[in-house]
Structure formats: C-alpha cells, structure tokens
Amino acid sequence: MGRDWIIDVLADLRRFARENDLPQLSAQLEEAGLVAEVEIASHPDAPISQYSGEYDTARSMVRKIGVTRRT
C-alpha cells in the first residue's frame, strides 16, 4: 500500500468539513493535502501518484517548483 492513501483520507475529511459548514477546518485540510502531496512526491521511494482527487492543483504545483523523486 503506498503513501497515497493519506491524500484520499484528507480529501474525505475536507469534504465532510465543507458539507458541515466547517470552513476553517476545510481550509486546514486543504493545506494538509498540499503538504502531503509535496512530501510524498519528494520522498525517495515514493511512486508517482496516478490518482485524481481534490489535490490536482498540488501535483501541478509540485511539477512547477521542480520537486522530483530522488533515486
């Protein structure tokens, strides 16, 4: 099981926060998702993620700032 599962969990939590009128929590969870994307992408043994979720922006940001897998 890789590390990508955490992205799905954070997205589910964020969806719950939005649906239950918890805007500050939703914003924090969005930021946590972005941080998770960057850290997973920069980890030496992390596979390139192929899922599509709420954090598509993070993947494009990771590519723009040049975070790559170390081998």
MMTF fields as JSON, N, C-alpha, C and O atoms, coordinates in Angstrom:
{
  "mmtfVersion": "1.0.0",
  "mmtfProducer": "UNKNOWN",
  "numBonds": 283,
  "numAtoms": 284,
  "numGroups": 71,
  "numChains": 1,
  "numModels": 1,
  "chainsPerModel": [1],
  "groupsPerChain": [71],
  "chainIdList": ["A"],
  "bondAtomList": [4, 2, 8, 6, 12, 10, 16, 14, 20, 18, 24, 22, 28, 26, 32, 30, 36, 34, 40, 38, 44, 42, 48, 46, 52, 50, 56, 54, 60, 58, 64, 62, 68, 66, 72, 70, 76, 74, 80, 78, 84, 82, 88, 86, 92, 90, 96, 94, 100, 98, 104, 102, 108, 106, 112, 110, 116, 114, 120, 118, 124, 122, 128, 126, 132, 130, 136, 134, 140, 138, 144, 142, 148, 146, 152, 150, 156, 154, 160, 158, 164, 162, 168, 166, 172, 170, 176, 174, 180, 178, 184, 182, 188, 186, 192, 190, 196, 194, 200, 198, 204, 202, 208, 206, 212, 210, 216, 214, 220, 218, 224, 222, 228, 226, 232, 230, 236, 234, 240, 238, 244, 242, 248, 246, 252, 250, 256, 254, 260, 258, 264, 262, 268, 266, 272, 270, 276, 274, 280, 278],
  "bondOrderList": [1, 1, 1, 1, 1, 1, 1, 1, 1, 1, 1, 1, 1, 1, 1, 1, 1, 1, 1, 1, 1, 1, 1, 1, 1, 1, 1, 1, 1, 1, 1, 1, 1, 1, 1, 1, 1, 1, 1, 1, 1, 1, 1, 1, 1, 1, 1, 1, 1, 1, 1, 1, 1, 1, 1, 1, 1, 1, 1, 1, 1, 1, 1, 1, 1, 1, 1, 1, 1, 1],
  "groupList": [{"groupName": "MET", "atomNameList": ["N", "CA", "C", "O"], "elementList": ["N", "C", "C", "O"], "formalChargeList": [0, 0, 0, 0], "bondAtomList": [1, 0, 2, 1, 3, 2], "bondOrderList": [1, 1, 2], "singleLetterCode": "M", "chemCompType": "L-PEPTIDE LINKING"}, {"groupName": "GLY", "atomNameList": ["N", "CA", "C", "O"], "elementList": ["N", "C", "C", "O"], "formalChargeList": [0, 0, 0, 0], "bondAtomList": [1, 0, 2, 1, 3, 2], "bondOrderList": [1, 1, 2], "singleLetterCode": "G", "chemCompType": "PEPTIDE LINKING"}, {"groupName": "ARG", "atomNameList": ["N", "CA", "C", "O"], "elementList": ["N", "C", "C", "O"], "formalChargeList": [0, 0, 0, 0], "bondAtomList": [1, 0, 2, 1, 3, 2], "bondOrderList": [1, 1, 2], "singleLetterCode": "R", "chemCompType": "L-PEPTIDE LINKING"}, {"groupName": "ASP", "atomNameList": ["N", "CA", "C", "O"], "elementList": ["N", "C", "C", "O"], "formalChargeList": [0, 0, 0, 0], "bondAtomList": [1, 0, 2, 1, 3, 2], "bondOrderList": [1, 1, 2], "singleLetterCode": "D", "chemCompType": "L-PEPTIDE LINKING"}, {"groupName": "TRP", "atomNameList": ["N", "CA", "C", "O"], "elementList": ["N", "C", "C", "O"], "formalChargeList": [0, 0, 0, 0], "bondAtomList": [1, 0, 2, 1, 3, 2], "bondOrderList": [1, 1, 2], "singleLetterCode": "W", "chemCompType": "L-PEPTIDE LINKING"}, {"groupName": "ILE", "atomNameList": ["N", "CA", "C", "O"], "elementList": ["N", "C", "C", "O"], "formalChargeList": [0, 0, 0, 0], "bondAtomList": [1, 0, 2, 1, 3, 2], "bondOrderList": [1, 1, 2], "singleLetterCode": "I", "chemCompType": "L-PEPTIDE LINKING"}, {"groupName": "VAL", "atomNameList": ["N", "CA", "C", "O"], "elementList": ["N", "C", "C", "O"], "formalChargeList": [0, 0, 0, 0], "bondAtomList": [1, 0, 2, 1, 3, 2], "bondOrderList": [1, 1, 2], "singleLetterCode": "V", "chemCompType": "L-PEPTIDE LINKING"}, {"groupName": "LEU", "atomNameList": ["N", "CA", "C", "O"], "elementList": ["N", "C", "C", "O"], "formalChargeList": [0, 0, 0, 0], "bondAtomList": [1, 0, 2, 1, 3, 2], "bondOrderList": [1, 1, 2], "singleLetterCode": "L", "chemCompType": "L-PEPTIDE LINKING"}, {"groupName": "ALA", "atomNameList": ["N", "CA", "C", "O"], "elementList": ["N", "C", "C", "O"], "formalChargeList": [0, 0, 0, 0], "bondAtomList": [1, 0, 2, 1, 3, 2], "bondOrderList": [1, 1, 2], "singleLetterCode": "A", "chemCompType": "L-PEPTIDE LINKING"}, {"groupName": "PHE", "atomNameList": ["N", "CA", "C", "O"], "elementList": ["N", "C", "C", "O"], "formalChargeList": [0, 0, 0, 0], "bondAtomList": [1, 0, 2, 1, 3, 2], "bondOrderList": [1, 1, 2], "singleLetterCode": "F", "chemCompType": "L-PEPTIDE LINKING"}, {"groupName": "GLU", "atomNameList": ["N", "CA", "C", "O"], "elementList": ["N", "C", "C", "O"], "formalChargeList": [0, 0, 0, 0], "bondAtomList": [1, 0, 2, 1, 3, 2], "bondOrderList": [1, 1, 2], "singleLetterCode": "E", "chemCompType": "L-PEPTIDE LINKING"}, {"groupName": "ASN", "atomNameList": ["N", "CA", "C", "O"], "elementList": ["N", "C", "C", "O"], "formalChargeList": [0, 0, 0, 0], "bondAtomList": [1, 0, 2, 1, 3, 2], "bondOrderList": [1, 1, 2], "singleLetterCode": "N", "chemCompType": "L-PEPTIDE LINKING"}, {"groupName": "PRO", "atomNameList": ["N", "CA", "C", "O"], "elementList": ["N", "C", "C", "O"], "formalChargeList": [0, 0, 0, 0], "bondAtomList": [1, 0, 2, 1, 3, 2], "bondOrderList": [1, 1, 2], "singleLetterCode": "P", "chemCompType": "L-PEPTIDE LINKING"}, {"groupName": "GLN", "atomNameList": ["N", "CA", "C", "O"], "elementList": ["N", "C", "C", "O"], "formalChargeList": [0, 0, 0, 0], "bondAtomList": [1, 0, 2, 1, 3, 2], "bondOrderList": [1, 1, 2], "singleLetterCode": "Q", "chemCompType": "L-PEPTIDE LINKING"}, {"groupName": "SER", "atomNameList": ["N", "CA", "C", "O"], "elementList": ["N", "C", "C", "O"], "formalChargeList": [0, 0, 0, 0], "bondAtomList": [1, 0, 2, 1, 3, 2], "bondOrderList": [1, 1, 2], "singleLetterCode": "S", "chemCompType": "L-PEPTIDE LINKING"}, {"groupName": "HIS", "atomNameList": ["N", "CA", "C", "O"], "elementList": ["N", "C", "C", "O"], "formalChargeList": [0, 0, 0, 0], "bondAtomList": [1, 0, 2, 1, 3, 2], "bondOrderList": [1, 1, 2], "singleLetterCode": "H", "chemCompType": "L-PEPTIDE LINKING"}, {"groupName": "TYR", "atomNameList": ["N", "CA", "C", "O"], "elementList": ["N", "C", "C", "O"], "formalChargeList": [0, 0, 0, 0], "bondAtomList": [1, 0, 2, 1, 3, 2], "bondOrderList": [1, 1, 2], "singleLetterCode": "Y", "chemCompType": "L-PEPTIDE LINKING"}, {"groupName": "THR", "atomNameList": ["N", "CA", "C", "O"], "elementList": ["N", "C", "C", "O"], "formalChargeList": [0, 0, 0, 0], "bondAtomList": [1, 0, 2, 1, 3, 2], "bondOrderList": [1, 1, 2], "singleLetterCode": "T", "chemCompType": "L-PEPTIDE LINKING"}, {"groupName": "LYS", "atomNameList": ["N", "CA", "C", "O"], "elementList": ["N", "C", "C", "O"], "formalChargeList": [0, 0, 0, 0], "bondAtomList": [1, 0, 2, 1, 3, 2], "bondOrderList": [1, 1, 2], "singleLetterCode": "K", "chemCompType": "L-PEPTIDE LINKING"}],
  "groupTypeList": [0, 1, 2, 3, 4, 5, 5, 3, 6, 7, 8, 3, 7, 2, 2, 9, 8, 2, 10, 11, 3, 7, 12, 13, 7, 14, 8, 13, 7, 10, 10, 8, 1, 7, 6, 8, 10, 6, 10, 5, 8, 14, 15, 12, 3, 8, 12, 5, 14, 13, 16, 14, 1, 10, 16, 3, 17, 8, 2, 14, 0, 6, 2, 18, 5, 1, 6, 17, 2, 2, 17],
  "groupIdList": [1, 2, 3, 4, 5, 6, 7, 8, 9, 10, 11, 12, 13, 14, 15, 16, 17, 18, 19, 20, 21, 22, 23, 24, 25, 26, 27, 28, 29, 30, 31, 32, 33, 34, 35, 36, 37, 38, 39, 40, 41, 42, 43, 44, 45, 46, 47, 48, 49, 50, 51, 52, 53, 54, 55, 56, 57, 58, 59, 60, 61, 62, 63, 64, 65, 66, 67, 68, 69, 70, 71],
  "secStructList": [7, 7, 1, 6, 2, 2, 2, 2, 2, 2, 2, 2, 2, 2, 2, 2, 2, 2, 2, 6, 6, 7, 2, 2, 2, 2, 2, 2, 2, 2, 2, 2, 2, 2, 2, 2, 2, 2, 2, 2, 2, 2, 1, 6, 6, 7, 7, 7, 7, 7, 7, 7, 1, 6, 6, 2, 2, 2, 2, 2, 2, 2, 2, 2, 2, 6, 7, 7, 7, 7, 7],
  "xCoordList": [0.864, 0.0, 0.894, 1.603, 1.0, 1.897, 1.499, 0.873, 1.862, 1.561, 0.371, -0.1, -0.114, -1.161, -2.498, -3.342, -2.703, -3.976, -4.274, -5.438, -3.256, -3.481, -4.133, -4.903, -3.832, -4.437, -5.946, -6.717, -6.366, -7.792, -8.474, -9.591, -7.816, -8.383, -8.56, -9.608, -7.531, -7.628, -8.725, -9.432, -8.875, -9.929, -11.31, -12.218, -11.471, -12.746, -13.052, -14.185, -12.056, -12.251, -12.604, -13.455, -11.948, -12.236, -13.662, -14.363, -14.089, -15.457, -16.466, -17.47, -16.189, -17.054, -17.097, -18.17, -15.944, -15.883, -16.693, -17.431, -16.554, -17.331, -18.833, -19.614, -19.222, -20.645, -21.269, -22.491, -20.438, -20.93, -20.569, -20.499, -20.342, -20.11, -18.969, -19.115, -17.838, -16.63, -15.526, -14.578, -15.646, -14.734, -13.274, -12.378, -13.023, -11.621, -10.971, -9.818, -11.717, -11.203, -10.972, -9.96, -11.903, -11.758, -10.479, -9.743, -10.224, -9.017, -7.755, -6.786, -7.761, -6.596, -6.358, -5.216, -7.432, -7.299, -6.808, -6.07, -7.214, -6.703, -5.188, -4.437, -4.761, -3.321, -2.581, -1.498, -3.157, -2.536, -2.407, -1.403, -3.412, -3.346, -2.226, -1.537, -2.041, -0.955, 0.404, 1.303, 0.542, 1.8, 2.055, 3.177, 1.026, 1.179, 1.618, 2.494, 1.022, 1.412, 2.895, 3.614, 3.339, 4.736, 5.669, 6.674, 5.35, 6.23, 6.265, 7.33, 5.117, 5.084, 5.889, 6.656, 5.714, 6.436, 7.939, 8.715, 8.349, 9.781, 10.457, 11.674, 9.697, 10.284, 10.995, 10.465, 12.168, 12.973, 12.305, 12.549, 11.482, 10.895, 9.417, 8.702, 8.954, 7.536, 7.253, 7.902, 6.294, 5.903, 5.164, 4.555, 5.215, 4.477, 2.989, 2.531, 2.254, 0.838, 0.045, 0.291, -0.901, -1.722, -3.202, -4.027, -3.568, -4.971, -5.42, -4.592, -6.713, -7.219, -8.128, -9.04, -7.875, -8.656, -8.751, -8.654, -8.939, -9.111, -7.807, -7.823, -6.691, -5.423, -4.662, -3.431, -5.407, -4.774, -3.889, -2.842, -4.293, -3.509, -2.147, -1.143, -2.109, -0.842, 0.125, 1.317, -0.389, 0.505, 1.101, 2.287, 0.297, 0.851, 1.827, 2.82, 1.559, 2.476, 3.806, 4.875, 3.729, 4.942, 5.791, 7.011, 5.144, 5.899, 6.513, 7.648, 5.773, 6.273, 7.475, 8.414, 7.452, 8.572, 9.73, 10.796, 9.511, 10.617, 10.907, 12.033, 9.93, 10.144, 10.091, 9.111, 11.134, 11.175, 11.6, 12.145, 11.343, 11.778, 13.273, 13.875, 13.866, 15.304, 15.478, 14.774, 16.406, 16.634, 18.034, 18.409],
  "yCoordList": [-1.183, 0.0, 1.225, 1.316, 2.061, 3.209, 4.242, 3.935, 5.419, 6.524, 7.355, 8.226, 7.101, 7.931, 7.844, 8.727, 6.811, 6.664, 7.88, 8.24, 8.508, 9.651, 10.811, 11.572, 10.949, 12.002, 11.786, 12.737, 10.544, 10.234, 10.497, 11.013, 10.148, 10.381, 11.881, 12.319, 12.665, 14.116, 14.71, 15.622, 14.209, 14.7, 14.373, 15.202, 13.162, 12.792, 13.682, 14.133, 13.934, 14.809, 16.227, 16.877, 16.694, 18.047, 18.128, 19.108, 17.116, 17.079, 17.118, 17.827, 16.356, 16.373, 17.77, 18.26, 18.408, 19.747, 20.744, 21.561, 20.674, 21.581, 21.342, 22.286, 20.078, 19.736, 20.065, 20.158, 20.24, 20.501, 21.896, 22.148, 22.796, 24.211, 24.425, 25.117, 23.813, 23.963, 24.54, 23.836, 25.814, 26.383, 26.457, 26.274, 26.715, 26.784, 25.406, 25.263, 24.402, 23.038, 22.627, 22.003, 22.974, 22.664, 23.283, 22.632, 24.541, 25.221, 24.547, 24.379, 24.164, 23.493, 22.132, 21.739, 21.429, 20.124, 20.256, 19.399, 21.326, 21.57, 21.791, 21.238, 22.598, 22.841, 21.555, 21.292, 20.763, 19.488, 18.58, 17.883, 18.582, 17.78, 18.227, 17.399, 19.53, 20.057, 19.665, 19.258, 19.79, 19.409, 17.923, 17.521, 17.115, 15.669, 15.353, 14.512, 16.016, 15.803, 16.097, 15.306, 17.235, 17.638, 16.658, 16.244, 16.288, 15.375, 13.996, 13.389, 13.504, 12.19, 12.229, 11.31, 13.294, 13.409, 13.533, 13.124, 14.088, 14.301, 13.153, 13.168, 12.176, 11.036, 10.112, 9.826, 9.651, 8.867, 7.608, 7.248, 6.935, 5.695, 5.836, 4.838, 7.062, 7.291, 7.108, 7.737, 6.254, 6.137, 7.398, 8.079, 7.702, 8.845, 8.533, 7.487, 9.426, 9.215, 9.286, 10.155, 8.377, 8.34, 8.553, 8.409, 8.892, 9.073, 10.471, 11.356, 10.671, 12.027, 12.323, 11.556, 13.412, 13.777, 15.272, 15.985, 15.741, 17.164, 17.933, 19.164, 17.248, 17.941, 17.959, 17.936, 18.0, 18.08, 19.31, 19.269, 20.393, 21.625, 21.385, 21.924, 20.583, 20.306, 19.591, 19.897, 18.633, 17.92, 18.868, 18.766, 19.8, 20.735, 21.677, 22.079, 22.04, 22.894, 22.171, 22.768, 20.889, 20.103, 20.096, 20.248, 19.919, 19.926, 21.299, 21.389, 22.369, 23.724, 24.07, 24.714, 23.641, 24.001, 23.025, 23.23, 21.961, 21.064, 20.013, 19.523, 19.654, 18.57, 17.282, 17.011, 16.491, 15.23, 14.125, 14.369, 12.925, 11.76, 11.625, 11.771, 11.349, 11.038, 9.551, 8.777, 9.134, 7.703, 7.338, 6.168],
  "zCoordList": [0.0, 0.0, 0.0, 1.002, -0.786, -0.752, 0.277, 1.291, 0.002, 0.908, 0.434, 1.164, -0.762, -1.342, -0.61, -0.768, 0.176, 0.881, 1.749, 1.927, 2.283, 3.169, 2.414, 2.998, 1.128, 0.317, 0.243, 0.368, 0.041, -0.019, 1.323, 1.361, 2.409, 3.737, 3.975, 4.451, 3.643, 3.829, 2.952, 3.381, 1.74, 0.85, 1.418, 1.36, 1.967, 2.583, 3.782, 3.951, 4.605, 5.761, 5.328, 5.934, 4.282, 3.782, 3.252, 3.504, 2.528, 2.01, 3.173, 3.108, 4.222, 5.396, 6.011, 6.365, 6.138, 6.727, 5.898, 6.449, 4.58, 3.714, 3.851, 3.969, 3.836, 3.91, 5.263, 5.379, 6.276, 7.622, 8.11, 9.313, 7.162, 7.459, 8.453, 9.46, 8.14, 8.949, 8.056, 7.709, 7.685, 6.685, 7.125, 6.302, 8.38, 8.825, 8.785, 8.378, 9.208, 9.143, 7.695, 7.376, 6.826, 5.405, 4.838, 4.097, 5.191, 4.703, 5.23, 4.49, 6.493, 7.067, 6.418, 6.183, 6.136, 5.492, 4.058, 3.571, 3.38, 2.031, 2.09, 1.287, 3.042, 3.19, 3.551, 3.028, 4.436, 4.806, 3.588, 3.437, 2.723, 1.498, 0.584, -0.012, 0.47, -0.362, 0.208, -0.528, 1.517, 2.175, 1.961, 1.655, 2.121, 1.926, 0.5, 0.296, -0.486, -1.89, -2.105, -2.717, -1.598, -1.785, -1.088, -1.664, 0.135, 0.863, 0.221, 0.107, -0.194, -0.844, -2.138, -2.425, -2.916, -4.187, -3.991, -4.854, -2.874, -2.669, -1.931, -1.748, -1.512, -0.794, -1.778, -2.852, -1.428, -2.376, -2.919, -4.07, -2.143, -2.643, -2.956, -3.042, -3.126, -3.412, -4.895, -5.731, -5.231, -6.637, -7.07, -6.244, -8.338, -8.868, -8.758, -9.217, -8.16, -7.921, -9.221, -10.058, -9.385, -10.593, -10.292, -11.194, -9.048, -8.726, -9.102, -9.323, -9.176, -9.361, -8.189, -7.879, -7.562, -6.397, -6.295, -7.293, -5.089, -4.875, -4.955, -4.995, -4.98, -4.892, -6.206, -6.219, -7.325, -8.64, -8.74, -9.386, -8.115, -8.114, -7.488, -7.953, -6.442, -5.763, -6.689, -6.706, -7.462, -8.375, -9.392, -9.704, -9.924, -10.89, -10.212, -10.819, -8.947, -8.206, -7.975, -8.102, -7.638, -7.416, -8.682, -8.616, -9.839, -11.094, -11.354, -11.824, -11.052, -11.313, -10.45, -10.919, -9.177, -8.3, -8.428, -7.847, -9.194, -9.507, -8.459, -8.383, -7.653, -6.693, -7.48, -8.174, -7.378, -8.1, -7.161, -6.085, -7.582, -6.816, -6.885, -7.95, -5.761, -5.744, -5.892, -5.244, -6.737, -6.909, -6.541, -6.623]
}
